[in-house]
Structures are given as C-alpha cells and as structure tokens.
Amino acid sequence: KDGFDEDVAERLPHVVITLLGRVKSETNEDTHQLAVASTTRSGIEVRWWIEKLVQICRSEGRRSGPAFATPGGKLASSSEFNAMLHKYLE
C-alpha cells in the first residue's frame, strides 16, 4: 500500500512473524504467518527481540535461511542452544 513504510509499521500494535517450512503432517513447504503483540501484557517486547534477531543475522551475513543457525548457516539444534544458554546461566 502507498504510505506504508517502517515508520508506520513501528507504530502498529502487532508484529507479523513469518515462518517457512513444514508443520506437522504437511508435505510441502509453506509460509505460516503469526500476528503477535508488539509488547505482551507482561511487558515482553516481542518486536524489539525480533529486530535484534534480524540485526544479528544480518551482521553474520545471513539474509535468508534459519534464524537460529550455526556459524555455517545451517539450522541449529535445540541441544546446541541448550549448551550455550547453560554457559550464560552459570
């Protein structure tokens, strides 16, 4: 639409997260769009965290692929993240 830009998007009360892939019994890749509150009732700033994730991916030279990836750009497993998170929590 005309007049829709990042300034307009930042003022919206929600942010859309788009996932690409297969869910449950699907056989083909598809997009799945989730509209979530920019800030939750408990104060979690979802938009801020998504923007930070995008910044990190870009700083690593990644413009496509999984958001949570290994340094080589492959999908990271939950066990890889668990190990990293435990280091920070110690």
C-alpha positions as CSV (number, residue, x, y, z in Angstrom):
1,K,0.0,0.0,0.0
2,D,1.1,3.6,-0.6
3,G,2.4,5.3,2.5
4,F,3.2,2.0,4.3
5,D,6.8,2.0,5.5
6,E,8.9,1.1,8.5
7,D,7.7,4.2,10.4
8,V,4.1,3.1,10.0
9,A,5.0,-0.5,10.9
10,E,6.7,0.5,14.1
11,R,3.5,2.2,15.4
12,L,1.3,-0.9,14.8
13,P,0.3,-2.8,18.0
14,H,1.4,-6.1,16.5
15,V,4.2,-7.6,14.5
16,V,3.9,-10.5,12.0
17,I,6.3,-13.4,12.3
18,T,6.5,-15.4,9.1
19,L,7.8,-19.0,9.2
20,L,8.7,-21.0,6.2
21,G,8.6,-24.8,6.3
22,R,6.5,-27.8,7.0
23,V,4.3,-28.1,10.1
24,K,3.1,-31.5,11.4
25,S,1.7,-33.6,8.6
26,E,2.3,-31.1,5.8
27,T,4.2,-32.5,2.8
28,N,5.2,-29.2,1.1
29,E,6.9,-26.1,2.4
30,D,4.6,-23.2,3.0
31,T,4.6,-19.9,4.8
32,H,2.8,-19.6,8.2
33,Q,2.2,-16.0,9.4
34,L,1.7,-15.3,13.1
35,A,0.5,-11.9,14.3
36,V,1.6,-11.3,17.8
37,A,1.5,-8.3,20.1
38,S,4.5,-5.9,19.8
39,T,4.6,-5.9,23.6
40,T,2.9,-8.5,25.6
41,R,0.7,-7.8,28.7
42,S,3.6,-9.0,30.9
43,G,5.9,-6.5,29.2
44,I,7.9,-8.7,26.9
45,E,8.9,-6.5,23.9
46,V,8.5,-9.0,21.1
47,R,9.1,-6.5,18.3
48,W,12.4,-5.4,19.9
49,W,13.6,-9.0,20.2
50,I,12.7,-9.8,16.6
51,E,14.5,-6.7,15.4
52,K,17.6,-7.8,17.4
53,L,17.5,-11.2,15.9
54,V,17.3,-9.8,12.4
55,Q,20.3,-7.4,13.2
56,I,22.4,-10.4,14.4
57,C,21.6,-12.5,11.3
58,R,22.5,-9.5,9.0
59,S,25.7,-8.9,11.0
60,E,26.6,-12.5,10.3
61,G,26.0,-12.0,6.6
62,R,22.8,-14.1,6.6
63,R,19.8,-12.7,4.6
64,S,17.9,-16.0,4.3
65,G,17.8,-19.4,5.9
66,P,17.0,-20.3,9.5
67,A,17.0,-17.5,12.1
68,F,18.6,-19.8,14.7
69,A,21.6,-21.1,12.8
70,T,25.1,-22.5,13.2
71,P,28.0,-20.2,12.2
72,G,27.8,-22.0,8.8
73,G,24.2,-21.0,8.3
74,K,22.6,-24.5,9.0
75,L,19.7,-25.0,11.3
76,A,21.0,-25.2,14.8
77,S,19.6,-28.0,17.1
78,S,18.0,-27.3,20.4
79,S,20.8,-29.1,22.2
80,E,23.3,-26.7,20.7
81,F,21.3,-23.8,22.1
82,N,20.8,-25.5,25.5
83,A,24.6,-25.9,25.9
84,M,25.1,-22.2,25.0
85,L,22.4,-21.0,27.3
86,H,23.6,-23.1,30.2
87,K,27.0,-21.3,29.9
88,Y,25.3,-17.9,30.3
89,L,23.2,-19.1,33.2
90,E,26.1,-20.4,35.2
